[in-house]
């Protein structure tokens, strides 16, 4: 007997979750590719530039607990959409920053938004998807 086809909502959920995961990880790590250019542009040491770029991870760590407590009353999908929408602002503003201090602040803000999007996506995955769909979304 052939296996039943997955429901259409599951077929649409997998690519959406994979896209959210991809965009979050790209936003977190893509800046590392331009470390030498940032070091030259801001006229600082490579160590200072590395700390600024990795400040997004610090923001994610700070926001982790807040997301857990504050997000309980908000619909998962709405939270994800809001976090990704807000994430667009600091990401776009990074290219306009005249100094490393403001750049670092925006990277921390990105981390806050990334934590919200990524953590709520994982929660949504656990609640709404089968194990097969969850595995497929992150292996895409």
Secondary structure as GFF3:
##gff-version 3
##sequence-region A 1 140
A	DSSP	alpha_helix	8	29	.	.	.	ID=ss1
A	DSSP	three_ten_helix	30	34	.	.	.	ID=ss2
A	DSSP	alpha_helix	35	42	.	.	.	ID=ss3
A	DSSP	alpha_helix	46	53	.	.	.	ID=ss4
A	DSSP	alpha_helix	55	70	.	.	.	ID=ss5
A	DSSP	three_ten_helix	71	73	.	.	.	ID=ss6
A	DSSP	alpha_helix	76	93	.	.	.	ID=ss7
A	DSSP	three_ten_helix	94	96	.	.	.	ID=ss8
A	DSSP	alpha_helix	100	128	.	.	.	ID=ss9
A	DSSP	alpha_helix	131	139	.	.	.	ID=ss10
###
